[in-house]
């Protein structure tokens, strides 16, 4: 899916810092399914995106302890990526 978005010209970045995850969670727009919660925010990052430009698509992956031990959480994140 990410490769298709890149081929179409829209950049796909990664959420890496905790502050980015908290900002997205603060937007309170989410969709939940068994085993997955998708949180969405269309707010710009701090110090980025000039006026009139689209915001880049950024994706972040986390897995809670409900998934299992560290090995199982890492495996789940790798499969999502």
C-alpha positions as CSV (number, residue, x, y, z in Angstrom):
1,X,0.0,0.0,0.0
2,X,2.8,2.5,0.8
3,X,4.5,1.7,-2.4
4,X,1.4,2.6,-4.4
5,X,1.1,5.9,-2.6
6,X,4.7,6.7,-3.3
7,X,4.3,5.7,-7.0
8,X,1.3,8.2,-7.2
9,X,3.5,11.0,-5.8
10,X,2.2,11.3,-2.3
11,X,4.9,10.9,0.3
12,X,4.4,8.4,3.1
13,X,6.4,9.2,6.2
14,X,6.6,7.7,9.6
15,X,5.6,8.8,13.1
16,X,8.6,8.2,15.2
17,X,8.5,10.5,18.2
18,X,6.2,10.1,21.2
19,X,5.0,13.7,20.8
20,X,3.8,12.9,17.3
21,X,1.8,9.9,18.5
22,X,0.3,12.0,21.4
23,X,-0.7,14.8,18.9
24,X,-2.5,12.3,16.7
25,X,-4.2,10.7,19.7
26,X,-5.3,14.1,20.9
27,X,-7.2,14.6,17.6
28,X,-9.6,11.9,18.9
29,X,-10.5,10.6,15.4
30,X,-10.2,6.9,15.4
31,X,-11.6,3.7,14.0
32,X,-11.5,0.5,16.0
33,X,-11.6,-3.1,14.9
34,X,-10.6,-6.3,16.7
35,X,-6.8,-6.2,17.0
36,X,-6.4,-2.7,15.4
37,X,-7.0,0.9,16.3
38,X,-6.5,3.4,13.5
39,X,-6.0,7.0,14.6
40,X,-6.1,9.9,12.1
41,X,-5.1,13.5,12.2
42,X,-4.9,16.0,9.4
43,X,-3.1,18.6,11.5
44,X,0.2,19.9,10.3
45,X,3.4,19.1,12.2
46,X,5.1,21.8,14.1
47,X,7.4,23.9,11.9
48,X,6.3,22.3,8.7
49,X,3.9,22.7,5.8
50,X,3.9,26.1,4.2
51,X,0.4,27.6,3.7
52,X,-1.4,26.2,0.8
53,X,0.5,22.9,0.7
54,X,-0.8,19.5,1.4
55,X,0.3,17.8,4.5
56,X,2.4,14.6,4.0
57,X,0.8,11.3,5.0
58,X,2.5,9.8,8.0
59,X,2.0,6.4,9.6
60,X,3.0,5.1,13.0
61,X,2.7,1.6,14.4
62,X,2.4,0.6,18.1
63,X,1.3,-2.5,19.8
64,X,0.0,-2.6,23.4
65,X,0.7,-5.2,26.0
66,X,-2.6,-6.8,25.2
67,X,-1.0,-8.2,22.0
68,X,1.4,-10.3,24.1
69,X,5.1,-10.3,25.1
70,X,7.7,-8.2,23.3
71,X,8.4,-10.9,20.7
72,X,4.7,-11.0,19.7
73,X,4.4,-7.2,19.7
74,X,7.4,-6.8,17.5
75,X,6.1,-9.5,15.1
76,X,2.7,-7.7,14.9
77,X,4.3,-4.4,14.1
78,X,6.5,-5.9,11.4
79,X,3.5,-7.5,9.8
80,X,1.6,-4.2,9.8
81,X,4.6,-2.4,8.2
